Amino acid sequence: MLRKFLNILIIVLAVVVVLPIPLAYAVDFTYHWLLLITIPIGVPLLLGSIVWRVLLGTAPKAAPGPGT
């Protein structure tokens, strides 16, 4: 469940970080404040979630309990 959530989170963050760039270009950077907010906040969040997902993927899997 957590792995699926992280996969979705990575995709959403990637879209949110990249989407304002063509939007700002299309309006001649009138909304450049979007870039000032989304890139410094979104890029570390995106990289952190990717690293977290990689670390979670390399973690040993828990053995099923005796009753399962």
ABEGO torsion letter per residue (X at the ends): XAAAAAAAAAAAAAAAAAAAAAAAAAAGGAAAAAAAAAAAAAAAAAAAAAAAAAAAAABBBBBBBAAX
